[in-house]
């Protein structure tokens, strides 16, 4: 063995404790970092009517609410002329949606959310009538009905003054829907179980393959890509459940994920991960404020009141423009500066979140920011 090989072996042996510490810090349970194909939630939606409102329902200009009332009454044997427009203030047309958990069975209850479709002022105190809920295939899988729980309140005076707290046109019904048909899943039908990585990484996929093969034997798991691992599973449902229970307890060393800086341009929120670092860079940032004041006054010629003026009365505008560049500061960030130092330096300038966004974007363009920028 030559000197280079001996050096590499010694270096690896010397760094083994460090690698173990890092791996232990990054170990996570398998089901925390993957999704199992075939085990997923499904969404349902429906159209219904909320009755029993205290005069806060849809008004007369919402025609589909009246049409729905007429159609419903006809189903109960009430004969109503199609030309009649029942003017009801205690009824509101609503959209109802729910989420069916994975592998749910008929008879299970679902929490539902009810949202107004028309111009109802409030759904408080209302009752949702029986509403079928459909999936994306158009089939009915659940039926919803019950009394609404509304967290919002709205009050209005005679002169039009109103006060609204939270959102009174959206309510919930805990356990308000009953699942009538099972949602199809191919989890027990496929030969292989597909594990989809939530954060794609070649290293993570390789570590998952190794961990499963070390536990169950070679060629059980196969890393298909950075985002997918294929696992051979038992044929019977009982054995497959036992197999999945063992996978749930399997710990995986997760590969490195690129740190992120998330911007919310609507609220001005900036969120940075703790592992965001900046290379050596000089930063100068100042605010530019432009103030324009417009004033108008009347210009009267001399002698206007005596009828001797030569000219006419005109309205003249006087504009005052002021430009403030703010206090521009320049500071130098050393190599590998951490998140705390970045925040401390920016706060020392009195910068706002918008200023911080501009600084981080400029650092990213300069190649000094070791993070991924995400704008939501």
Secondary structure, DSSP 4 states (H G I P E B T S, - for coil): --HHHHHHHHHHHHHHHHHHHHHHHHEEEHHHHEEETT---EEEEEEEEEE--SS-S--TT-HHHHHHHHHHHHHTT----TT-----SSEEEEEEEEEEPTT--TT-EEEEEEEE-S--S--TT-EEEEEEEE-TTS-EEEEEEEE-B---EEEE-TTS-EEEES-TTEEEEEEEEEE-SPPP--TTTSSEEEEEESS--HHHHHHHHHHHHHHH-TTSEEEEETTEEEEE--SSHHHHHHHHHHHHT-EEEPPP---EEEEETTTTEEEE-TT-EE-SEEEEE---EEEEEEEEEEE--TTGGGT--SS--EEEEEEEEEEE----EEEEEPTTB-HHHHHHHHHHTT--HHHHHHHHHHHHHTT-EESEEEE-
